[in-house]
Amino acid sequence: SAEGVCGFLKLLRDLKTPHRYRAGIKKHFKMWSAKSVNVACALGLGALGSAEFLRSQFKSPSDSSKEQRLGGVRHYFGRGLVNCQAGSEEAGGAGDGTAETPRRLPEQLIVFAKYPVPGTCKTRLADVLGPSGAALAYKDMAEDTLETAAELNETRGTHVNVFFTGCKTPDFRQWVKWVFPNLTKPFWSLTKQPVGNLGERLAYAFGSAFVSGSKVVAAIGSDCPSVTSEVLEKALNLLQERAAIDDGTQNPLCVLGKAKDGGYYLVGLSEECGKIFEGISWSSDRVFEETVRRCKENGVDVAVLEEELEDVDDGKQLKMWEEVRVEHHPHRSSRCLREDAISLGVVIPTLNEESSIASLLRDLVDKAEGEATKEIRIVVADGGSEDGTRVAVERFQQELEEQAKKQKQAEQQRKKGSGGLLWGGKAKTNETSCEKEFSSSRSVKVEIVDAVGGRGWQLNEGASAAGDVDLLLFLHADSRVQKGYDVAISCALLSDPLVSLGAFRFLVDRDGASGLRSRLLSVVEWGVRWRCTQLGLPFGDQGFFLRRESFEKVGRFRSDHPIFEDFELAGRLRQTGKVVVAEVPLTVSRRRWDKHGVFKVTFLNSYFIALYKMGMSPAKLYKRYYGRDAPECPHAKEAPEV
């Protein structure tokens, strides 16, 4: 209903807009009309199915208690429209006098999760991956667990309740909707965890689940990747069998899945009994034994699953996790888990950039400081340069290979105790005059690919050549990164799963500029900062960085855009999440302002943005901006739906 009201208000707003913007009115009207029809159909089918269900319930044999019937009604309304047809078929069979099929009691799966913020989750894993890497790993673990819960919800209609902590409810809801856009409210719910130890939170979660009408409740964490839907179904079936016996002769049942560290990865109950979670030494290897003891003291039977699984608490379990992901979540396999690191792919589109490309490549290698950034893959996507751009890149590749050889020699000398000195885990050799420090644990690869066909095509080809990296950075060849740029990227992207796009703080190289020009350029910097913070629209000359999954999910750059490809992508990404600006600046060459003047460049930028927003094609804009025809793209594609 709220969605329909918002759509109606938006339609009224569009009616007041100028004529040239009314093309979108028909689109909005069709969209909200379709949603209204879907809601009406859902309500109608739900009413019919519920009426048939109630009729069959109250015509059932007399041995069914009133509480069972009311519980079935509550569960039926909670499960929603998806199971209306199945419920109607079962009800119809019972009404016809045929054999009644066993009816599954209302069940609920509780998933304990935490919002992935660096430094607050998986702190022991941070010793191996760093705070940002640990947050990325936990984010993947939580999403794997939610995907398993979604499978259970689809096959059994189990209600999933996510007990979360670490953020506000809208932020967590937006994260879940970003990962699973097809989830609907009747089948999922979010509950903020109360304050207290794990036992108090478990008791509260189970109590609220039983009060809501569920007869079978199981709870799992989000750091045990080996918990599959088959394991969950086995536990729920055991609880269903015990909960179906309502003659008062059976004790409540507690199903436990034992973990290898002495705890348990799953706990389920057929009746509410919060006392079993009292007096437990949490975060110890006695949790499982003490829980079994508490169950016996409170008259609760215990069933232990055959599967003894392992949580991911430190670096030792990362290899096991990757094996599980390849088997059960092959589309979500992450390279950072296989090699205990974060990989960064840097894509640089070039066209006659001989004078600047070598210094940028050197800065990307020398100014990387992140301990978790174990691999940097730099891809130069050349658009047909006629100068020495390719020669400069190949020369840098040779220098990098020679530096790697010297690094290996320095490590060998350090182990022998001669010729190498050690400061803070970094080897510093006396063989080079500039005395460069380099990390022995970071891998750097540089390659150049041919990508003739416009800058959008260049950027997409470079991203493909970067391979299966975790984070992507798109840079212009005339820019200069600052020390610790990789740390700024990982912190900005991994501190909040809702961040879809990041950019550096805009800074123009003013070395040698006159006093007046320097002040004018500072005004330009202020304008760019205002545009980014207030409108959330950074441009490509600030450097775009984002997660690889976000880049693929929105459909990459528009290949048919020889110009404004960055502006168009930023607009799509802004619809899916937050846009952040890192405090670390990116220095941009001022050659445009030196050639055309500050006022002219600023005016032309605003003028061409206005033309693009008014609907002028990128090819015409390119010709008007550069004075030549736009290059033809081999595989131009239309804008994807977001």
C-alpha positions in Angstrom: 0.0 0.0 0.0 2.8 2.4 0.9 4.5 1.5 -2.4 1.4 2.4 -4.3 1.0 5.7 -2.5 4.6 6.6 -3.3 4.0 5.7 -6.9 0.9 7.8 -7.1 2.6 10.8 -5.6 5.5 10.4 -8.0 3.0 10.4 -10.9 1.4 13.6 -9.6 4.8 15.2 -9.5 5.5 14.2 -13.1 2.3 15.8 -14.2 3.6 19.1 -13.1 6.8 18.8 -15.0 7.5 20.5 -18.4 6.2 18.8 -21.5 9.6 17.3 -22.6 9.8 15.3 -19.4 6.3 13.8 -19.7 7.6 10.9 -21.7 8.3 9.1 -18.4 4.7 9.6 -17.1 3.4 6.7 -19.2 6.3 4.5 -18.0 5.6 5.3 -14.3 1.8 4.8 -14.8 2.3 1.4 -16.4 4.8 0.3 -13.7 2.6 1.3 -10.7 -0.6 0.0 -12.4 1.1 -3.4 -12.8 2.1 -3.4 -9.2 -1.4 -2.5 -8.1 -2.8 -5.4 -10.2 -0.3 -7.8 -8.6 -1.3 -6.7 -5.1 -5.0 -7.1 -6.0 -4.4 -10.6 -7.4 -2.3 -11.5 -4.3 -5.0 -10.4 -1.9 -7.7 -12.2 -3.9 -5.9 -15.5 -4.2 -4.8 -15.2 -0.5 -8.4 -14.7 0.6 -9.7 -17.6 -1.4 -6.9 -19.9 -0.3 -7.2 -18.9 3.3 -11.0 -19.5 3.3 -10.5 -22.9 1.8 -7.8 -23.7 4.4 -10.0 -22.6 7.3 -12.9 -24.7 6.0 -10.7 -27.8 5.8 -9.1 -27.1 9.2 -12.4 -26.9 11.1 -13.8 -30.0 9.3 -10.8 -32.0 10.4 -11.2 -34.9 12.8 -12.0 -34.1 16.4 -8.6 -35.2 17.8 -7.1 -32.0 16.4 -6.8 -29.5 19.2 -7.8 -25.9 18.9 -4.3 -24.7 19.4 -3.1 -26.8 16.5 -5.7 -25.3 14.2 -4.9 -21.8 15.3 -1.3 -22.4 14.9 -1.9 -23.7 11.4 -3.9 -20.6 10.5 -1.2 -18.3 11.8 1.4 -20.2 9.9 -0.7 -20.2 6.7 -1.1 -16.4 6.8 2.6 -16.0 7.6 3.8 -18.1 4.7 1.8 -15.9 2.2 0.7 -16.3 -1.3 3.3 -18.8 -2.7 1.8 -21.7 -0.8 -1.9 -20.8 -1.4 -2.3 -23.2 -4.3 -0.6 -26.1 -2.4 -2.8 -25.3 0.7 -5.9 -25.3 -1.4 -5.1 -28.6 -3.0 -4.5 -30.2 0.4 -7.7 -28.7 1.8 -9.7 -29.8 -1.2 -8.5 -33.4 -0.8 -9.5 -33.4 2.8 -13.0 -32.0 2.0 -13.6 -34.7 -0.6 -13.2 -37.5 2.0 -9.9 -38.8 0.6 -6.8 -39.7 2.6 -5.5 -36.5 4.3 -1.8 -35.7 3.6 0.5 -35.0 6.5 0.5 -31.3 7.1 3.8 -29.6 8.1 3.6 -27.5 11.2 4.7 -23.8 11.0 8.4 -23.6 11.3 11.0 -20.8 11.5 14.7 -20.5 10.8 16.6 -17.9 12.8 19.9 -16.6 11.3 22.2 -14.7 13.6 24.2 -12.1 11.5 26.3 -9.0 12.0 26.7 -6.0 9.7 30.2 -6.4 8.1 32.2 -3.4 9.4 36.0 -3.7 9.5 37.3 -4.2 13.0 34.0 -5.4 14.5 33.5 -8.8 12.9 35.9 -11.8 12.7 38.7 -10.2 14.7 40.7 -13.4 14.8 40.5 -13.6 11.0 41.8 -10.1 10.8 45.2 -11.3 11.9 45.4 -13.1 8.5 43.4 -10.9 6.2 43.5 -7.6 7.9 40.4 -5.8 9.2 39.0 -5.0 5.7 39.8 -8.4 4.4 38.1 -10.0 7.4 35.0 -7.8 6.8 34.9 -8.9 3.2 35.2 -12.6 4.2 32.4 -12.3 6.7 30.3 -10.5 4.2 30.7 -13.4 1.8 30.0 -15.9 4.6 26.8 -14.1 5.7 25.6 -13.9 2.1 26.3 -17.7 1.6 24.2 -18.4 4.7 21.3 -16.2 3.6 21.4 -18.0 0.2 21.1 -21.3 1.9 18.2 -20.0 4.0 16.6 -18.8 0.8 16.8 -22.3 -0.7 15.1 -23.7 2.4 12.4 -21.0 2.2 11.7 -21.9 -1.5 11.5 -25.6 -1.0 9.7 -25.8 2.4 8.2 -22.4 2.9 10.2 -22.0 6.1 9.9 -18.5 7.5 13.4 -16.9 7.9 14.0 -14.4 10.6 17.4 -12.7 10.5 18.5 -11.5 13.9 21.1 -8.8 13.1 23.4 -6.4 14.9 25.9 -3.7 14.0 23.7 -1.2 12.1 20.2 0.2 11.8 17.3 -1.8 10.3 17.1 0.2 7.0 20.8 -0.4 6.3 20.6 -4.1 6.9 17.4 -4.4 4.9 18.9 -2.6 2.0 21.9 -5.0 2.1 19.7 -8.0 2.1 17.6 -6.6 -0.8 20.8 -5.9 -2.8 21.9 -9.5 -2.5 18.5 -11.0 -2.9 16.2 -8.6 -4.8 13.4 -11.1 -5.1 12.7 -11.6 -1.4 9.3 -10.6 -0.2 8.3 -9.6 3.3 5.9 -12.5 4.2 8.7 -15.0 4.0 11.5 -12.9 5.6 11.7 -10.7 8.6 14.5 -8.7 10.3 14.9 -8.4 14.1 17.5 -6.4 15.8 19.4 -8.4 18.4 18.8 -7.4 22.1 21.6 -6.5 24.5 23.0 -9.4 26.4 25.2 -12.5 26.0 24.6 -15.2 23.4 22.4 -17.2 25.8 20.1 -14.3 26.5 19.8 -13.5 22.8 19.1 -17.1 21.9 16.4 -17.3 24.6 14.8 -14.1 23.3 14.9 -15.3 19.6 13.3 -18.6 20.4 10.7 -17.1 22.7 9.6 -14.5 20.1 9.5 -17.2 17.4 7.2 -19.4 19.4 5.0 -16.5 20.5 4.5 -15.6 16.8 2.9 -19.0 16.2 5.8 -21.1 15.0 5.8 -24.7 16.3 9.3 -25.7 15.1 12.2 -23.3 15.5 15.9 -23.7 14.6 18.8 -21.2 14.8 22.1 -21.0 13.0 25.0 -18.6 12.8 26.5 -17.1 9.7 30.1 -18.3 10.0 29.7 -22.0 9.3 29.8 -22.4 5.5 29.2 -26.2 5.7 25.6 -25.8 6.8 23.7 -26.8 3.7 19.9 -26.9 3.1 20.1 -30.7 3.5 21.5 -30.4 7.0 18.8 -27.8 7.9 16.0 -30.0 6.5 17.2 -33.0 8.5 17.1 -31.0 11.7 13.7 -29.5 10.9 12.2 -32.9 10.1 13.3 -34.3 13.5 11.6 -31.4 15.2 8.5 -31.8 13.0 8.1 -35.4 14.1 8.3 -34.5 17.8 6.1 -31.4 17.5 3.4 -33.4 15.7 2.9 -35.6 18.8 0.7 -33.5 21.0 -0.6 -36.0 23.5 1.5 -34.8 26.4 3.5 -38.0 26.7 6.7 -36.8 25.0 9.3 -34.4 26.3 10.3 -31.4 24.2 13.1 -32.1 21.7 16.4 -30.1 21.2 18.3 -30.8 18.0 22.0 -29.9 18.1 24.6 -29.8 15.4 28.0 -30.2 17.0 30.9 -28.0 15.9 34.5 -29.2 16.0 35.5 -26.4 18.4 33.3 -27.7 21.2 30.3 -25.5 20.4 27.4 -26.1 18.1 26.5 -24.6 14.7 22.7 -25.4 15.0 20.2 -25.5 17.7 16.5 -26.3 17.3 13.5 -26.7 19.7 10.1 -28.2 19.4 8.8 -26.2 22.4 10.0 -23.1 24.1 12.5 -23.7 26.8 14.8 -20.7 27.3 16.3 -22.2 30.5 18.6 -24.5 28.5 20.6 -21.4 27.5 21.3 -20.3 31.1 24.6 -20.9 32.9 26.6 -21.7 29.7 30.3 -20.8 29.4 30.0 -19.1 26.0 33.0 -18.8 23.7 34.6 -21.9 25.2 35.0 -25.5 24.2 32.5 -26.7 26.8 29.4 -25.0 25.2 28.1 -28.2 23.6 28.5 -30.4 26.7 27.0 -27.8 29.0 24.0 -27.3 26.7 23.4 -31.1 26.7 23.6 -31.1 30.5 21.1 -28.2 30.8 18.7 -30.0 28.5 18.7 -33.1 30.7 18.2 -31.0 33.8 15.1 -29.3 32.3 13.5 -32.5 30.9 14.4 -31.8 27.3 15.4 -34.7 25.0 18.5 -34.2 22.9 19.1 -35.3 19.3 22.6 -34.7 17.8 23.1 -34.5 14.0 25.6 -36.8 12.4 27.4 -33.9 10.6 30.1 -32.4 12.8 31.1 -29.2 11.0 33.7 -26.5 11.5 33.3 -22.7 11.9 35.5 -20.2 10.2 37.3 -18.4 13.0 40.9 -18.0 11.8 43.0 -18.5 8.7 43.2 -22.3 9.1 39.6 -22.8 7.9 39.8 -20.5 4.8 40.8 -23.4 2.5 38.0 -25.5 3.8 35.6 -22.6 3.2 36.7 -22.2 -0.4 36.2 -25.9 -1.1 32.6 -25.6 0.3 31.9 -22.6 -1.8 33.1 -24.2 -5.0 30.8 -27.2 -4.3 27.7 -25.4 -3.0 28.0 -21.8 -4.2 30.2 -22.0 -7.4 28.8 -18.6 -8.7 30.0 -16.9 -5.5 33.5 -18.3 -5.3 36.0 -15.6 -4.3 39.7 -15.5 -5.2 40.5 -13.6 -2.0 39.6 -16.7 0.0 41.8 -19.0 -2.0 44.9 -16.9 -1.4 44.0 -15.2 1.9 44.1 -11.7 0.4 42.3 -8.9 -1.4 43.1 -8.4 -5.1 42.9 -5.1 -6.8 42.5 -4.7 -10.5 43.5 -1.3 -12.0 42.3 -0.4 -15.5 43.9 2.5 -17.3 42.5 3.6 -20.7 45.1 5.2 -22.9 45.4 7.0 -26.2 48.8 8.6 -26.9 49.8 8.8 -23.2 53.5 8.2 -23.5 54.5 11.2 -21.3 52.4 10.1 -18.3 51.8 6.4 -18.3 55.2 5.3 -16.9 55.0 7.6 -13.9 51.5 6.5 -13.1 52.5 2.8 -13.2 55.4 3.5 -10.9 53.2 5.3 -8.4 50.7 2.4 -8.4 53.4 0.0 -7.4 55.4 2.1 -5.0 52.5 3.8 -3.1 50.5 0.7 -2.3 50.6 0.1 1.5 47.8 -2.3 2.4 48.9 -5.4 4.2 45.8 -7.2 2.9 46.3 -6.1 -0.7 48.3 -9.2 -1.8 47.8 -8.8 -5.5 47.6 -5.8 -7.9 46.8 -6.4 -11.5 47.3 -3.4 -13.7 45.8 -3.5 -17.2 46.5 -0.7 -19.7 43.7 -0.7 -22.3 45.2 1.0 -25.3 42.8 2.6 -27.8 45.3 2.7 -30.7 48.1 4.9 -29.6 50.5 6.1 -32.3 53.2 7.3 -29.9 55.4 5.3 -27.5 52.7 4.4 -25.0 53.1 0.6 -25.7 56.9 0.9 -25.5 56.7 2.7 -22.2 54.4 0.0 -20.7 56.7 -2.8 -22.0 59.7 -1.1 -20.6 58.0 -0.8 -17.2 57.2 -4.5 -17.3 60.9 -5.3 -17.7 61.8 -3.1 -14.8 59.2 -4.8 -12.7 60.6 -8.2 -13.5 64.1 -7.0 -12.6 62.9 -5.6 -9.3 61.2 -9.0 -8.6 64.5 -10.8 -9.1 66.3 -8.3 -6.8 63.6 -8.9 -4.3 64.1 -12.6 -4.4 67.9 -12.2 -4.0 67.3 -9.9 -1.1 65.1 -12.4 0.6 67.7 -15.1 0.2 70.4 -12.9 1.6 68.2 -12.0 4.5 67.7 -15.6 5.3 71.5 -16.2 5.2 72.0 -13.2 7.5 74.1 -11.2 5.0 73.5 -8.3 2.6 69.9 -7.6 3.7 68.4 -5.6 6.5 64.9 -5.9 7.9 62.6 -3.1 9.0 59.0 -4.0 10.0 58.8 -7.1 7.8 60.1 -5.4 4.6 63.4 -6.1 3.0 65.6 -3.1 2.0 68.5 -3.9 -0.3 71.7 -1.9 -0.9 71.9 -2.8 -4.5 69.8 0.1 -5.9 70.7 3.7 -5.6 67.2 4.9 -4.8 66.9 2.3 -2.0 63.3 1.3 -2.7 61.3 -0.5 -0.1 59.1 -3.3 -1.4 56.9 -5.9 0.2 57.8 -9.5 -0.4 54.2 -10.6 0.0 52.6 -8.5 -2.7 52.3 -9.6 -6.3 52.1 -7.0 -9.0 51.3 -7.8 -12.6 51.2 -5.3 -15.5 49.8 -6.0 -19.0 48.6 -4.0 -22.0 45.7 -5.0 -24.2 44.3 -3.6 -27.5 40.9 -2.1 -27.1 40.0 0.2 -30.0 36.4 1.3 -30.0 35.8 4.2 -27.5 36.6 4.6 -23.8 33.6 2.6 -22.6 34.8 -0.3 -24.6 38.4 0.2 -23.4 37.3 0.1 -19.7 35.2 -3.0 -20.2 38.0 -4.8 -22.0 40.4 -3.8 -19.3 38.1 -5.1 -16.6 37.8 -8.4 -18.4 41.6 -8.7 -18.7 42.0 -8.0 -15.0 40.4 -11.4 -14.3 38.7 -12.5 -11.1 39.7 -9.6 -8.8 37.8 -8.5 -5.7 38.0 -4.7 -6.3 38.3 -2.6 -9.4 39.9 0.8 -9.9 39.5 2.9 -13.1 42.0 5.6 -13.6 42.9 8.2 -16.2 46.5 8.1 -17.4 47.2 11.7 -16.5 46.3 11.2 -12.8 48.6 10.6 -9.8 47.7 8.4 -6.9 48.8 9.2 -3.3 50.5 7.0 -0.8 48.1 4.4 0.7 45.6 4.7 -2.1 44.8 0.9 -1.8 44.1 1.2 1.9 41.6 4.0 1.2 39.9 1.9 -1.5 39.5 -1.2 0.7 38.3 0.9 3.7 35.8 2.8 1.7 34.3 -0.3 -0.1 34.5 -2.8 2.8 33.4 -0.6 5.7 29.8 -0.6 4.5 28.2 -3.3 2.2 25.8 -0.6 0.9 28.6 1.3 -0.8 28.3 0.8 -4.5 30.8 3.3 -5.9 33.7 5.3 -4.5 36.0 8.0 -5.8 39.1 9.9 -4.6 39.0 13.5 -3.5 39.6 15.8 -6.5 42.9 17.7 -6.5 44.4 19.6 -9.5 48.2 19.7 -9.9 49.0 23.4 -9.3 52.8 23.1 -9.3 54.1 26.1 -11.2 50.7 27.7 -11.7 50.3 31.5 -11.2 48.6 32.9 -8.2 45.3 33.7 -10.0 45.1 30.4 -11.8 45.9 28.5 -8.6 43.0 30.2 -6.8 40.7 29.5 -9.7 41.6 25.9 -9.7 40.9 25.7 -6.0 37.4 27.0 -6.8 37.1 24.2 -9.3 38.1 21.7 -6.6 35.5 23.1 -4.3 32.8 22.7 -6.9 33.7 19.1 -7.6 33.7 18.4 -3.9 30.2 19.9 -3.6 28.9 17.9 -6.6 30.2 14.7 -5.1 28.8 15.3 -1.5 25.5 16.8 -2.4 24.6 15.1 -5.7 26.6 11.9 -5.4 28.0 12.2 -8.9 31.8 11.8 -9.2 33.4 11.9 -12.6 35.9 9.5 -14.1 38.9 11.8 -13.6 38.5 11.3 -9.8 39.1 7.6 -10.2 36.2 5.1 -9.9 36.6 2.2 -7.5 34.0 -0.5 -6.8 33.5 -4.1 -6.0 33.7 -6.5 -9.0 30.3 -7.9 -8.1 28.7 -4.5 -8.2 30.3 -3.7 -11.6 29.0 -6.9 -13.1 25.6 -6.6 -11.5 24.8 -3.2 -13.0 26.0 -4.2 -16.4 29.4 -2.6 -16.8 30.1 0.6 -18.8 28.0 1.4 -21.8 30.1 0.3 -24.7 28.2 2.6 -27.1 29.3 5.6 -25.1 32.5 7.1 -26.4 32.0 10.0 -23.9 30.1 10.3 -20.6 30.5 6.6 -20.0 31.6 7.4 -16.4 28.7 9.8 -15.8 26.2 7.2 -17.0 27.6 4.4 -14.9 27.7 6.6 -11.8 24.0 7.3 -12.3 23.2 3.6 -12.3 25.3 2.8 -9.3 23.8 5.6 -7.3 20.4 3.9 -7.7 21.7 0.7 -6.1 23.7 2.0 -3.1 25.8 4.7 -1.6 28.5 6.8 -3.3 31.4 7.7 -1.1 34.5 10.0 -1.6 37.7 8.9 0.0 39.8 11.5 1.9 42.9 10.4 0.0 43.2 12.8 -3.0 43.9 11.9 -6.6 46.1 14.5 -8.3 44.9 15.4 -11.9 46.9 17.0 -14.5 45.9 20.6 -15.3 46.8 20.4 -19.0 43.2 21.0 -20.0 43.0 24.2 -18.0 46.3 25.4 -19.3 45.3 24.8 -22.9 41.7 26.2 -22.8 41.5 28.3 -19.6 39.7 27.6 -16.4 36.5 29.4 -17.3 36.2 27.8 -20.7 36.7 24.3 -19.5 34.2 24.8 -16.6 31.6 26.2 -19.0 32.1 23.4 -21.6 31.8 20.7 -18.9 28.5 22.1 -17.7 27.3 22.8 -21.3 27.9 19.2 -22.5 26.4 17.7 -19.3 23.3 19.7 -20.1 23.2 18.5 -23.7 23.6 14.9 -22.5 20.8 15.2 -20.0 18.6 16.7 -22.7 19.0 13.6 -24.8 21.8 14.3 -27.3 23.5 11.1 -28.4 27.0 10.4 -27.1 28.4 10.1 -30.6 27.3 13.7 -31.5 28.6 14.9 -28.2 31.9 13.3 -28.9 32.2 14.9 -32.3 31.3 18.3 -30.9 33.7 18.0 -28.0 36.7 16.6 -29.8 36.0 17.8 -33.4 36.2 14.3 -34.9 33.9 11.3 -35.4 33.6 8.8 -32.5 35.4 5.5 -32.9 33.1 2.6 -33.8 32.6 0.1 -31.0 32.8 -3.6 -32.0 29.9 -4.6 -29.7 27.8 -1.7 -28.6 25.1 -2.6 -26.1 22.0 -1.0 -24.7 21.7 0.2 -21.2 20.9 -2.6 -18.8 17.9 -2.6 -16.5 18.8 -1.7 -12.9 
